[in-house]
Amino acid sequence: MTHRQLVREIARRLPRLKRREIAEVLAVQHELWLAALSQEDGCITLGDLGKLVVEVQQMQAAGVVGRRRLKRLYLRFRPTAKLKHTIVEKGAGV
């Protein structure tokens, strides 16, 4: 689902809100998520969907030029049992 589709669907379900207002709320949400995920051990929980976690691993890389410290980022999504059940039930991803 794209940002535009999300705004359109929310506007359809909540007709008292203007699309511009919905887009502003989503922009604030994105800023908050960006701030949360950019923290050390960043994590956001998405209701009945699951948890999005950012893990940072420090690495030493030895090469021709010399030793360098690198950061490796792992972005992991851990779905809830409800989401897993819904996916299996609907046969998504098959």
CNS distance restraints for C-alpha pairs under 8 A (distance, minus, plus):
assign (resid   1 and name CA) (resid   5 and name CA) 6.05 0.50 0.50
assign (resid   1 and name CA) (resid   6 and name CA) 6.53 0.50 0.50
assign (resid   2 and name CA) (resid   6 and name CA) 6.18 0.50 0.50
assign (resid   3 and name CA) (resid   7 and name CA) 6.23 0.50 0.50
assign (resid   4 and name CA) (resid   8 and name CA) 6.17 0.50 0.50
assign (resid   5 and name CA) (resid   9 and name CA) 6.09 0.50 0.50
assign (resid   6 and name CA) (resid  10 and name CA) 6.15 0.50 0.50
assign (resid   7 and name CA) (resid  11 and name CA) 6.08 0.50 0.50
assign (resid   7 and name CA) (resid  19 and name CA) 6.32 0.50 0.50
assign (resid   7 and name CA) (resid  22 and name CA) 6.20 0.50 0.50
assign (resid   7 and name CA) (resid  23 and name CA) 6.29 0.50 0.50
assign (resid   8 and name CA) (resid  12 and name CA) 6.18 0.50 0.50
assign (resid   8 and name CA) (resid  19 and name CA) 7.14 0.50 0.50
assign (resid   9 and name CA) (resid  13 and name CA) 6.31 0.50 0.50
assign (resid  10 and name CA) (resid  14 and name CA) 5.86 0.50 0.50
assign (resid  10 and name CA) (resid  22 and name CA) 7.46 0.50 0.50
assign (resid  11 and name CA) (resid  15 and name CA) 5.30 0.50 0.50
assign (resid  11 and name CA) (resid  16 and name CA) 7.84 0.50 0.50
assign (resid  11 and name CA) (resid  17 and name CA) 6.31 0.50 0.50
assign (resid  11 and name CA) (resid  18 and name CA) 6.75 0.50 0.50
assign (resid  11 and name CA) (resid  19 and name CA) 6.02 0.50 0.50
assign (resid  11 and name CA) (resid  22 and name CA) 7.36 0.50 0.50
assign (resid  17 and name CA) (resid  21 and name CA) 6.47 0.50 0.50
assign (resid  17 and name CA) (resid  22 and name CA) 6.80 0.50 0.50
assign (resid  18 and name CA) (resid  22 and name CA) 6.42 0.50 0.50
assign (resid  19 and name CA) (resid  23 and name CA) 6.10 0.50 0.50
assign (resid  20 and name CA) (resid  24 and name CA) 6.22 0.50 0.50
assign (resid  21 and name CA) (resid  25 and name CA) 6.32 0.50 0.50
assign (resid  22 and name CA) (resid  26 and name CA) 6.25 0.50 0.50
assign (resid  23 and name CA) (resid  27 and name CA) 6.11 0.50 0.50
assign (resid  24 and name CA) (resid  28 and name CA) 6.34 0.50 0.50
assign (resid  25 and name CA) (resid  29 and name CA) 6.22 0.50 0.50
assign (resid  26 and name CA) (resid  30 and name CA) 6.12 0.50 0.50
assign (resid  27 and name CA) (resid  31 and name CA) 6.30 0.50 0.50
assign (resid  28 and name CA) (resid  32 and name CA) 6.24 0.50 0.50
assign (resid  29 and name CA) (resid  33 and name CA) 6.14 0.50 0.50
assign (resid  30 and name CA) (resid  34 and name CA) 6.01 0.50 0.50
assign (resid  31 and name CA) (resid  35 and name CA) 6.20 0.50 0.50
assign (resid  32 and name CA) (resid  36 and name CA) 6.14 0.50 0.50
assign (resid  33 and name CA) (resid  37 and name CA) 5.94 0.50 0.50
assign (resid  33 and name CA) (resid  44 and name CA) 6.92 0.50 0.50
assign (resid  34 and name CA) (resid  38 and name CA) 5.98 0.50 0.50
assign (resid  35 and name CA) (resid  39 and name CA) 6.63 0.50 0.50
assign (resid  36 and name CA) (resid  42 and name CA) 5.52 0.50 0.50
assign (resid  36 and name CA) (resid  43 and name CA) 6.39 0.50 0.50
assign (resid  36 and name CA) (resid  44 and name CA) 6.90 0.50 0.50
assign (resid  37 and name CA) (resid  41 and name CA) 7.56 0.50 0.50
assign (resid  37 and name CA) (resid  42 and name CA) 4.07 0.50 0.50
assign (resid  37 and name CA) (resid  43 and name CA) 5.54 0.50 0.50
assign (resid  37 and name CA) (resid  44 and name CA) 7.01 0.50 0.50
assign (resid  37 and name CA) (resid  53 and name CA) 7.22 0.50 0.50
assign (resid  37 and name CA) (resid  54 and name CA) 6.24 0.50 0.50
assign (resid  38 and name CA) (resid  42 and name CA) 5.88 0.50 0.50
assign (resid  38 and name CA) (resid  54 and name CA) 7.81 0.50 0.50
assign (resid  40 and name CA) (resid  54 and name CA) 7.99 0.50 0.50
assign (resid  40 and name CA) (resid  55 and name CA) 7.69 0.50 0.50
assign (resid  40 and name CA) (resid  56 and name CA) 7.58 0.50 0.50
assign (resid  41 and name CA) (resid  53 and name CA) 7.11 0.50 0.50
assign (resid  41 and name CA) (resid  54 and name CA) 5.84 0.50 0.50
assign (resid  41 and name CA) (resid  55 and name CA) 5.55 0.50 0.50
assign (resid  41 and name CA) (resid  56 and name CA) 7.24 0.50 0.50
assign (resid  42 and name CA) (resid  53 and name CA) 5.84 0.50 0.50
assign (resid  42 and name CA) (resid  54 and name CA) 5.20 0.50 0.50
assign (resid  42 and name CA) (resid  55 and name CA) 7.23 0.50 0.50
assign (resid  43 and name CA) (resid  51 and name CA) 6.92 0.50 0.50
assign (resid  43 and name CA) (resid  52 and name CA) 5.60 0.50 0.50
assign (resid  43 and name CA) (resid  53 and name CA) 4.39 0.50 0.50
assign (resid  43 and name CA) (resid  54 and name CA) 6.31 0.50 0.50
assign (resid  44 and name CA) (resid  51 and name CA) 5.76 0.50 0.50
assign (resid  44 and name CA) (resid  52 and name CA) 5.36 0.50 0.50
assign (resid  44 and name CA) (resid  53 and name CA) 6.67 0.50 0.50
assign (resid  45 and name CA) (resid  49 and name CA) 7.93 0.50 0.50
assign (resid  45 and name CA) (resid  50 and name CA) 5.91 0.50 0.50
assign (resid  45 and name CA) (resid  51 and name CA) 4.33 0.50 0.50
assign (resid  45 and name CA) (resid  52 and name CA) 6.35 0.50 0.50
assign (resid  46 and name CA) (resid  50 and name CA) 5.32 0.50 0.50
assign (resid  46 and name CA) (resid  51 and name CA) 5.89 0.50 0.50
assign (resid  46 and name CA) (resid  52 and name CA) 7.64 0.50 0.50
assign (resid  48 and name CA) (resid  80 and name CA) 6.36 0.50 0.50
assign (resid  48 and name CA) (resid  82 and name CA) 6.63 0.50 0.50
assign (resid  48 and name CA) (resid  83 and name CA) 6.89 0.50 0.50
assign (resid  49 and name CA) (resid  79 and name CA) 5.73 0.50 0.50
assign (resid  49 and name CA) (resid  80 and name CA) 5.63 0.50 0.50
assign (resid  49 and name CA) (resid  82 and name CA) 7.38 0.50 0.50
assign (resid  49 and name CA) (resid  83 and name CA) 5.61 0.50 0.50
assign (resid  50 and name CA) (resid  77 and name CA) 6.88 0.50 0.50
assign (resid  50 and name CA) (resid  78 and name CA) 5.39 0.50 0.50
assign (resid  50 and name CA) (resid  79 and name CA) 4.09 0.50 0.50
assign (resid  50 and name CA) (resid  80 and name CA) 4.75 0.50 0.50
assign (resid  50 and name CA) (resid  83 and name CA) 7.63 0.50 0.50
assign (resid  51 and name CA) (resid  77 and name CA) 5.69 0.50 0.50
assign (resid  51 and name CA) (resid  78 and name CA) 5.13 0.50 0.50
assign (resid  51 and name CA) (resid  79 and name CA) 6.44 0.50 0.50
assign (resid  51 and name CA) (resid  80 and name CA) 7.82 0.50 0.50
assign (resid  52 and name CA) (resid  75 and name CA) 7.17 0.50 0.50
assign (resid  52 and name CA) (resid  76 and name CA) 5.81 0.50 0.50
assign (resid  52 and name CA) (resid  77 and name CA) 4.56 0.50 0.50
assign (resid  52 and name CA) (resid  78 and name CA) 6.46 0.50 0.50
assign (resid  53 and name CA) (resid  75 and name CA) 5.82 0.50 0.50
assign (resid  53 and name CA) (resid  76 and name CA) 5.26 0.50 0.50
assign (resid  53 and name CA) (resid  77 and name CA) 6.38 0.50 0.50
assign (resid  53 and name CA) (resid  78 and name CA) 7.96 0.50 0.50
assign (resid  54 and name CA) (resid  73 and name CA) 6.84 0.50 0.50
assign (resid  54 and name CA) (resid  74 and name CA) 5.71 0.50 0.50
assign (resid  54 and name CA) (resid  75 and name CA) 4.70 0.50 0.50
assign (resid  54 and name CA) (resid  76 and name CA) 6.48 0.50 0.50
assign (resid  55 and name CA) (resid  73 and name CA) 5.83 0.50 0.50
assign (resid  55 and name CA) (resid  74 and name CA) 5.04 0.50 0.50
assign (resid  55 and name CA) (resid  75 and name CA) 6.49 0.50 0.50
assign (resid  55 and name CA) (resid  76 and name CA) 7.97 0.50 0.50
assign (resid  56 and name CA) (resid  71 and name CA) 6.39 0.50 0.50
assign (resid  56 and name CA) (resid  72 and name CA) 5.72 0.50 0.50
assign (resid  56 and name CA) (resid  73 and name CA) 4.76 0.50 0.50
assign (resid  56 and name CA) (resid  74 and name CA) 6.34 0.50 0.50
assign (resid  57 and name CA) (resid  71 and name CA) 5.60 0.50 0.50
assign (resid  57 and name CA) (resid  72 and name CA) 5.03 0.50 0.50
assign (resid  57 and name CA) (resid  73 and name CA) 6.42 0.50 0.50
assign (resid  57 and name CA) (resid  74 and name CA) 7.90 0.50 0.50
assign (resid  58 and name CA) (resid  69 and name CA) 6.92 0.50 0.50
assign (resid  58 and name CA) (resid  70 and name CA) 5.89 0.50 0.50
assign (resid  58 and name CA) (resid  71 and name CA) 4.77 0.50 0.50
assign (resid  58 and name CA) (resid  72 and name CA) 6.45 0.50 0.50
assign (resid  59 and name CA) (resid  69 and name CA) 5.65 0.50 0.50
assign (resid  59 and name CA) (resid  70 and name CA) 5.00 0.50 0.50
assign (resid  59 and name CA) (resid  71 and name CA) 6.04 0.50 0.50
assign (resid  59 and name CA) (resid  72 and name CA) 7.21 0.50 0.50
assign (resid  60 and name CA) (resid  67 and name CA) 6.74 0.50 0.50
assign (resid  60 and name CA) (resid  68 and name CA) 5.83 0.50 0.50
assign (resid  60 and name CA) (resid  69 and name CA) 4.77 0.50 0.50
assign (resid  60 and name CA) (resid  70 and name CA) 6.19 0.50 0.50
assign (resid  61 and name CA) (resid  67 and name CA) 5.55 0.50 0.50
assign (resid  61 and name CA) (resid  68 and name CA) 5.13 0.50 0.50
assign (resid  61 and name CA) (resid  69 and name CA) 6.15 0.50 0.50
assign (resid  61 and name CA) (resid  70 and name CA) 6.83 0.50 0.50
assign (resid  62 and name CA) (resid  66 and name CA) 5.71 0.50 0.50
assign (resid  62 and name CA) (resid  67 and name CA) 4.39 0.50 0.50
assign (resid  62 and name CA) (resid  68 and name CA) 6.41 0.50 0.50
assign (resid  63 and name CA) (resid  67 and name CA) 6.30 0.50 0.50
assign (resid  79 and name CA) (resid  83 and name CA) 6.10 0.50 0.50
assign (resid  79 and name CA) (resid  84 and name CA) 6.56 0.50 0.50
assign (resid  80 and name CA) (resid  84 and name CA) 6.37 0.50 0.50
assign (resid  81 and name CA) (resid  85 and name CA) 6.03 0.50 0.50
assign (resid  82 and name CA) (resid  86 and name CA) 6.15 0.50 0.50
assign (resid  83 and name CA) (resid  87 and name CA) 6.16 0.50 0.50
assign (resid  84 and name CA) (resid  88 and name CA) 6.23 0.50 0.50
assign (resid  85 and name CA) (resid  89 and name CA) 5.93 0.50 0.50
assign (resid  86 and name CA) (resid  90 and name CA) 6.13 0.50 0.50
assign (resid  87 and name CA) (resid  91 and name CA) 5.94 0.50 0.50
assign (resid  87 and name CA) (resid  92 and name CA) 5.26 0.50 0.50
assign (resid  87 and name CA) (resid  93 and name CA) 7.72 0.50 0.50
assign (resid  88 and name CA) (resid  92 and name CA) 6.54 0.50 0.50
